[in-house]
Amino acid sequence: MSEPNYKDLEIVNNEYSDREYNIDVSVPEFNCVCPKTGLPDFANIIIQYVPDKYIVELKSLKLYMVKFRNVGIFHEHVTNRILDDIVKVASPRKIKIVGDFHPRGGVKTSVTAQWEK
């Protein structure tokens, strides 16, 4: 399986771009790999965004997220990478990504990344 890429994300036209509304998506079974130990990391990835002209098609988002399962990446990096990729394809008015990682080795991490036009 190839690594996730922003080109994996499909967009559709936002039929209500004349108004501001929120889209909240949760990916409670997200997983990737610790780049130092090779052990799996599990998280709930929360995506909150206000769309502009486009919205992210959810099936493509799901398939994009699954591609991280064998990627060795730090929590901070994966959270920011997801944000960058969604901004690149959908250019939302504003977006916030929270990577709420499960505890491992006595350490729990939560990373929040935000962007606004």
C-alpha positions as CSV (number, residue, x, y, z in Angstrom):
1,M,0.0,0.0,0.0
2,S,1.3,3.4,-0.9
3,E,1.8,6.3,1.6
4,P,-1.1,8.7,2.0
5,N,-1.0,11.7,-0.3
6,Y,-3.2,14.8,-0.6
7,K,-4.2,13.5,-4.1
8,D,-6.0,10.6,-2.4
9,L,-8.6,13.1,-1.0
10,E,-11.5,13.9,-3.3
11,I,-13.6,17.0,-3.1
12,V,-17.1,17.9,-4.1
13,N,-18.7,21.3,-4.6
14,N,-20.2,22.9,-1.5
15,E,-23.7,23.8,-2.5
16,Y,-24.0,26.0,0.5
17,S,-20.9,28.1,0.1
18,D,-22.9,31.3,0.7
19,R,-23.2,30.4,4.4
20,E,-20.8,29.5,7.2
21,Y,-21.4,26.1,8.7
22,N,-19.3,23.5,10.6
23,I,-18.4,20.0,9.5
24,D,-17.1,17.7,12.3
25,V,-15.6,14.3,11.4
26,S,-14.2,11.8,13.8
27,V,-11.9,8.9,12.9
28,P,-11.8,6.9,16.2
29,E,-9.8,4.0,14.8
30,F,-6.9,5.9,13.4
31,N,-3.5,4.2,13.6
32,C,0.1,4.8,12.5
33,V,3.5,3.5,13.7
34,C,6.0,5.1,16.2
35,P,9.1,5.9,14.1
36,K,11.4,5.2,17.0
37,T,10.0,1.8,18.3
38,G,8.0,0.5,15.4
39,L,5.1,0.0,17.8
40,P,1.5,0.9,16.7
41,D,0.0,4.2,17.8
42,F,-3.8,4.5,18.0
43,A,-5.8,7.8,18.1
44,N,-9.1,9.5,17.6
45,I,-8.5,12.1,14.8
46,I,-11.1,14.9,15.0
47,I,-11.5,17.1,12.0
48,Q,-13.5,20.3,12.4
49,Y,-13.8,22.7,9.5
50,V,-15.8,25.4,7.9
51,P,-15.9,24.7,4.2
52,D,-15.6,27.3,1.4
53,K,-16.1,26.2,-2.2
54,Y,-15.5,22.4,-1.5
55,I,-16.1,19.7,1.0
56,V,-14.0,16.6,1.5
57,E,-15.7,13.4,0.2
58,L,-15.8,11.0,3.2
59,K,-15.0,7.7,1.5
60,S,-11.8,9.2,0.1
61,L,-11.0,10.6,3.6
62,K,-11.5,7.1,5.1
63,L,-9.2,5.5,2.5
64,Y,-6.6,8.2,3.0
65,M,-6.6,7.7,6.8
66,V,-6.1,3.9,6.4
67,K,-2.9,4.5,4.5
68,F,-1.2,5.8,7.7
69,R,-1.4,2.4,9.4
70,N,2.1,1.4,8.3
71,V,3.7,4.8,8.3
72,G,6.3,5.6,10.9
73,I,5.4,9.2,11.9
74,F,5.4,11.3,15.1
75,H,2.0,12.4,16.6
76,E,2.8,16.0,15.9
77,H,3.8,15.4,12.3
78,V,0.8,13.3,11.4
79,T,-1.7,15.8,12.9
80,N,-0.1,18.6,10.9
81,R,0.2,16.6,7.7
82,I,-3.5,15.8,7.7
83,L,-4.2,19.5,8.2
84,D,-1.9,20.5,5.3
85,D,-3.4,17.9,3.0
86,I,-7.0,18.9,3.6
87,V,-6.1,22.6,3.2
88,K,-4.3,21.8,0.0
89,V,-7.3,20.1,-1.6
90,A,-10.3,21.8,-0.1
91,S,-9.1,25.2,1.0
92,P,-11.6,25.5,3.9
93,R,-12.3,28.9,5.5
94,K,-10.9,27.5,8.7
95,I,-9.9,24.1,10.0
96,K,-8.8,22.4,13.2
97,I,-7.4,18.9,13.5
98,V,-7.0,17.2,16.9
99,G,-4.9,14.1,17.2
100,D,-6.0,12.5,20.5
101,F,-3.6,9.6,20.9
102,H,-4.1,6.7,23.2
103,P,-1.7,6.3,26.1
104,R,1.4,4.1,25.4
105,G,4.2,3.6,27.9
106,G,2.5,5.9,30.4
107,V,2.4,8.9,28.0
108,K,-0.8,10.3,26.5
109,T,-0.5,12.9,23.7
110,S,-3.1,15.3,22.2
111,V,-2.0,17.5,19.3
112,T,-4.1,20.4,17.9
113,A,-3.3,22.1,14.6
114,Q,-5.3,24.9,13.1
115,W,-5.4,27.0,10.0
116,E,-7.6,29.9,8.9
117,K,-7.8,31.9,5.6
